[in-house]
Amino acid sequence: MCKECRWLRPLVSGYKIDNSAFAWAADAKAMAALQAVRPLNAAAKAVSEKVGRRWVEVSFNGILLGEKQMPHVFGPAVRAARILGMSHMPDVYLSGERPWDCLTFGTDRDSFIVIGSAVAGNFQGVDMLYLLAREMGHCKAGHALWKTVIRFFLGEQGPARGFMAGGIFNAILSPSALIGGAVEMPLLAWARQAEITADRAGLLAVGSEEVARRTLLSWSLKSSFIFKQINIEAWLEQQREDDGDLLRLSELTTTSTPYLGPRLKLLNQFANSPEFSGTASWIKQTLAQATPPKPPPPPADQKARSELKIKCSACKAPLRIPMSALQGKPKLSVKCPSAACGKVTVIKKKTKPAEPKAPPEKLREENQNYGE
């Protein structure tokens, strides 16, 4: 990555990933409907370009990540962006304001990502790569603009944010709720579909449905530890039994994110599609091609020397002392064999200085928060 302009070097020359490789059809349809409303579209761009980014950045009070700031998170972020074929690297921030969220904001040309502190503290390795690739998918698919608009006009978004989030009677009896819902519901309908696109982008980056499912479940439970105690098959069976019109109505009216059961079902369909198989195989081959060759193995250890070669301290005549003569002795006196010299050279065993003791490990405090 170029540090000045944030240009990303392609994995190999000519490497590109088209958005159609992971875009969800319903997402594109919903976004087209939003873009067709010209006044809303014009207002969205004006707000996002003039005040949106700076306003969101300040409200999150985030730490900008980089090579010297949490590289174990920034490194996978760069990798995710390159795998998805992005031309430039978006800014990535760490924030404690929404500790369990991963968010994308900005414009079509200038997007940025906010990673919650609890997410950074609980996920690592390929799981973190999946979550970061999801947000890169949002950036690449052009979601940053509308996600900024939703935050600017509708405020905080979460699992219980929607037209009827305050209850059915509140929605029916409050005229303002009905008016607000008329504006809010199309935006939130698109937001739910956009999450499916992001899920698919993450799956392309890691190439494993098992990793994607595990990460989404752990993320929804807000605990990578609790996930290990869950019977996944029993939970999926419960989701299949609950799937129906009532679930879809609840999702439509009470949440800005899709429910996990249908979400995992759509992910499974994509993972088993020929489109995914073809693209994932090509990415895997490209990554193997782009990986630098392994350094040659170090030379085999030489056999232990049978003798020590030194020089006489007086006449500099060469001396050879069998190693067996030095065994178990801190020093050894060797007489020069030259009749003209006959001086004694003392050989002392060199001892390594004692290593300082490591400080005792601090005990973890009982009140440590989940992010740590």
LINKAMO-V879480 format. One record per backbone hydrogen bond with DSSP energy under -1.0 kcal/mol. NH is the residue of the N-H (numbers start at 1). CO is the residue of the C=O. E is the energy in kcal/mol with one decimal. If there is no record, write none. Layout:
NH | CO | E
NH | CO | E
This chain:
2 | 7 | -2.7
6 | 2 | -1.6
8 | 87 | -2.7
15 | 12 | -2.1
21 | 18 | -2.1
22 | 19 | -1.8
23 | 19 | -2.2
28 | 24 | -1.9
29 | 25 | -2.1
30 | 26 | -2.3
31 | 27 | -2.6
32 | 28 | -2.1
33 | 29 | -1.7
34 | 30 | -1.8
35 | 31 | -2.7
36 | 32 | -1.3
37 | 34 | -1.0
38 | 36 | -1.4
41 | 37 | -2.6
42 | 38 | -2.8
43 | 39 | -2.4
44 | 40 | -2.4
45 | 41 | -2.1
46 | 42 | -2.2
47 | 43 | -2.6
48 | 44 | -2.5
49 | 45 | -2.5
50 | 46 | -2.0
51 | 47 | -2.1
52 | 47 | -2.6
53 | 48 | -1.4
55 | 51 | -2.2
56 | 52 | -2.5
57 | 53 | -2.9
58 | 54 | -2.3
59 | 55 | -2.0
60 | 56 | -1.6
61 | 57 | -1.1
63 | 94 | -2.6
65 | 92 | -3.0
66 | 69 | -1.8
73 | 70 | -1.8
74 | 70 | -2.3
75 | 71 | -2.7
77 | 73 | -1.4
78 | 74 | -2.2
79 | 75 | -2.2
80 | 76 | -2.7
81 | 77 | -2.2
82 | 78 | -2.2
83 | 79 | -2.5
84 | 80 | -1.9
85 | 82 | -1.2
86 | 81 | -2.6
89 | 6 | -2.9
93 | 113 | -3.0
94 | 63 | -2.1
95 | 115 | -2.3
101 | 98 | -2.0
103 | 114 | -2.6
105 | 112 | -2.6
107 | 110 | -1.5
112 | 105 | -2.6
113 | 91 | -2.8
114 | 103 | -2.8
115 | 93 | -3.2
116 | 101 | -2.2
117 | 95 | -1.9
119 | 99 | -1.8
120 | 116 | -2.1
121 | 117 | -1.6
122 | 118 | -1.4
123 | 119 | -1.9
127 | 124 | -1.2
129 | 125 | -1.9
130 | 126 | -2.0
131 | 127 | -1.9
132 | 128 | -2.5
133 | 129 | -2.5
134 | 130 | -1.8
135 | 131 | -1.5
136 | 132 | -2.2
137 | 133 | -2.1
138 | 134 | -1.8
139 | 135 | -2.2
140 | 136 | -2.8
141 | 137 | -2.2
142 | 139 | -1.2
143 | 138 | -2.7
147 | 143 | -2.3
148 | 144 | -2.0
149 | 145 | -2.0
150 | 146 | -2.4
151 | 147 | -1.9
152 | 148 | -2.6
153 | 149 | -2.9
154 | 150 | -2.6
155 | 151 | -1.0
164 | 253 | -3.6
165 | 162 | -1.5
167 | 164 | -1.9
171 | 167 | -1.7
172 | 168 | -2.1
173 | 169 | -2.9
174 | 170 | -1.4
178 | 174 | -1.7
179 | 175 | -2.5
180 | 176 | -2.9
181 | 177 | -2.4
182 | 178 | -1.4
184 | 180 | -3.1
185 | 181 | -2.7
188 | 184 | -2.7
189 | 185 | -2.6
190 | 186 | -1.9
191 | 187 | -2.2
192 | 188 | -2.1
193 | 189 | -1.6
194 | 190 | -2.5
195 | 191 | -1.2
197 | 193 | -1.5
198 | 194 | -2.1
199 | 195 | -2.4
200 | 196 | -2.0
201 | 197 | -2.1
202 | 198 | -2.4
203 | 199 | -2.0
204 | 200 | -2.1
205 | 201 | -1.8
206 | 202 | -1.9
207 | 203 | -2.8
212 | 208 | -2.0
213 | 209 | -3.1
214 | 210 | -2.5
215 | 211 | -2.5
216 | 212 | -2.4
217 | 213 | -2.5
218 | 214 | -2.5
219 | 215 | -2.6
220 | 216 | -2.3
221 | 217 | -2.0
223 | 218 | -2.1
227 | 223 | -1.1
229 | 226 | -1.9
230 | 227 | -1.4
232 | 230 | -1.1
235 | 231 | -2.1
236 | 232 | -2.6
237 | 233 | -2.1
238 | 234 | -2.0
239 | 235 | -2.0
240 | 236 | -2.1
241 | 237 | -1.9
242 | 238 | -1.8
243 | 239 | -1.1
248 | 244 | -1.9
249 | 245 | -2.4
250 | 246 | -2.4
251 | 247 | -2.5
252 | 248 | -2.2
253 | 249 | -1.8
254 | 250 | -2.0
255 | 251 | -1.0
256 | 158 | -1.1
263 | 259 | -1.7
264 | 260 | -2.7
265 | 261 | -1.8
266 | 262 | -2.3
267 | 263 | -1.8
268 | 264 | -2.3
269 | 265 | -2.0
270 | 266 | -2.1
271 | 267 | -2.5
272 | 268 | -1.5
273 | 270 | -1.5
277 | 273 | -2.1
278 | 274 | -2.5
279 | 275 | -2.1
280 | 276 | -3.2
281 | 277 | -2.1
282 | 278 | -1.9
283 | 279 | -2.5
284 | 280 | -2.4
285 | 281 | -2.3
286 | 282 | -2.3
287 | 283 | -2.8
288 | 284 | -2.0
289 | 285 | -2.0
290 | 286 | -2.5
291 | 287 | -1.4
308 | 321 | -3.3
310 | 319 | -2.3
312 | 317 | -2.6
316 | 312 | -1.2
319 | 310 | -3.2
321 | 308 | -2.6
323 | 306 | -2.3
325 | 322 | -1.1
326 | 323 | -1.1
329 | 326 | -1.9
332 | 347 | -2.7
334 | 345 | -3.1
336 | 343 | -3.3
341 | 338 | -1.1
342 | 338 | -1.0
345 | 334 | -3.5
347 | 332 | -3.4
349 | 330 | -3.4
368 | 365 | -1.3
372 | 369 | -1.3
